[in-house]
Amino acid sequence: MVSVDPLFVFLLVVLLGLFFFGFLLVRRTLLGLREGYEDGKR
């Protein structure tokens, strides 16, 4: 059985959380920009 360092697991979870949060933030920003651009064309 391989012993896993709890600190390593914690850091991994934090990094995954930041990555996911960043992905959602970028996605929302791009969708908002596209929506604004399409509204501006009308």
C-alpha positions as a printed NumPy array, in Angstrom:
array([[  0.   ,   0.   ,   0.   ],
       [  1.338,   3.407,  -0.988],
       [  1.13 ,   6.07 ,   1.697],
       [ -0.181,   9.379,   0.37 ],
       [  0.855,  12.661,   1.942],
       [ -2.277,  14.572,   3.084],
       [ -0.611,  17.878,   2.183],
       [ -0.08 ,  16.667,  -1.379],
       [ -3.744,  15.648,  -1.659],
       [ -4.828,  19.027,  -0.268],
       [ -2.646,  20.911,  -2.763],
       [ -3.973,  18.785,  -5.617],
       [ -7.581,  19.517,  -4.633],
       [ -6.849,  23.253,  -4.342],
       [ -5.177,  23.315,  -7.767],
       [ -8.073,  21.436,  -9.365],
       [-10.531,  23.83 ,  -7.733],
       [ -8.649,  26.871,  -9.038],
       [ -8.455,  25.358, -12.513],
       [-12.194,  24.641, -12.532],
       [-13.024,  28.127, -11.207],
       [-10.782,  29.734, -13.852],
       [-12.394,  27.653, -16.589],
       [-15.889,  28.738, -15.529],
       [-14.792,  32.374, -15.261],
       [-13.259,  32.401, -18.76 ],
       [-16.266,  30.592, -20.228],
       [-18.724,  33.074, -18.67 ],
       [-16.627,  36.017, -19.835],
       [-16.441,  34.746, -23.42 ],
       [-20.17 ,  34.018, -23.543],
       [-20.916,  37.507, -22.209],
       [-18.607,  39.118, -24.75 ],
       [-20.224,  37.182, -27.614],
       [-23.694,  38.118, -26.404],
       [-22.737,  41.784, -26.153],
       [-21.15 ,  41.712, -29.593],
       [-24.273,  40.172, -31.141],
       [-26.517,  42.715, -29.38 ],
       [-24.317,  45.499, -30.698],
       [-24.652,  44.285, -34.283],
       [-28.459,  44.548, -34.176]])
